[in-house]
């Protein structure tokens, strides 16, 4: 029975450790003159606890998000959610791109805005926080405003988004960090 429990824990750790090439940011660092975007959620404050309903222990739906400060000349917005505390490197929970710069928020759950990429769960769309039991991780929501469209097909990975979003195309960027533990 103990061997079975150890095997289960090992499989759980492997499941939460897959990454897409291991960077904690999905876009290159923005240029120094890039605008600072503000990203917020009515569900949790920056550095606050992400409510259970937005995790694998709850409804596993994306939290509501809002932002401001988008430059007038932005062509596209991109959003990623990454866990830099995963045992084997950054774990990608959401890749969303092709968001219209005229959109200022996303509601809870699937919204129909933008194009979903592939997360580290090998699924398209949002996969909520799901750290190994007994640990607490950070989940970094990064919104970038780009000067040109990425033109990525559905299912692109965070690495592909990084390649399609070079630093010189980042007009602005903002982050919201949530904490979740089990």
Secondary structure, 3 states (H helix, E strand, C coil): CHHHHHHHHHHHHHHCCCCCCCCCCCCCCCCCCCEECEEECCCCCCCEECCHHHECCCCCCCCCEEEECCCCCCCEEEEEEEECCCCCCCEEEEEEEEECCCCCEECCCCCCCCEECECCCCCECCCCECCCCCCEEEEEEEEEEECCCCCCCCCCCHHHHHHCCCHHHEEEEEEEEEEEEC
